[in-house]
Amino acid sequence: MLVYMGSPAKPLSSETDEIALLALKDKLTNSDPHALPSWNQSLHFCEWQGVTCSRRHMRVSSLQLQNQYWGGTLASSLGNLTFLREINLTNIYLHGEIPREIGRLKRLKILDLRNNNLGGHIPVEMINCSSLEVIILLYNNLTGKVPSWFGSMVQLTQLGLAANGFVGNIPPSLGNLSSLQKLSLSQNHLE
């Protein structure tokens, strides 16, 4: 006779999303215990502030947290949210670098990190995000050259890199972006 005790376990993939979100919260908010009060285990993570899940898989599909004064960083756990289609983390005073684990987000269509203090280079791993249509990184402290590999991201309709610290030439490969409708490169040190 089989006796069942306890609650049914969450599917591993769903549990992975919850763990990734909690790690992300810790970094985004500088471990502020008062930030994102809904992000706790009394609610399903799909009901947390700024989180939207796909109905079919109950996996995180959108993360939208704007206009906060957290001043944290982007955790590498962001790369574990593999069903993400949209990231909007504008104006939350993020610093540090964009984690290279972002390259795992193959379903990502929209990446909006404008009005933060992100620095360093745009990680080359982002080239793996082949579904990206919108990249907005305006008003940060990103440095280095504008990546020539952006030219292979043929889905791009919008590329916003203005008001950063980019140097060098504008890559000719950007001419390959036949779907591009909006390109913003002003307020950099480009030739």
Secondary structure, 3 states (H helix, E strand, C coil): CCCCCCCCCCCHHHHHHHHHHHHHHHHHCCCCCCCCCCCCCCCCHHHCCCEEECCCCCCEEEEECCCCCCCCCCCHHHHHCCCCCEEECCCCCCCCCCCHHHHHCCCCCEEECCCCCCEECCCHHHHHCCCCCEEECCCCEEEEECCHHHHHCCCCCEEECCCCEEEECCCHHHHHCCCCCEEECCCCEEC
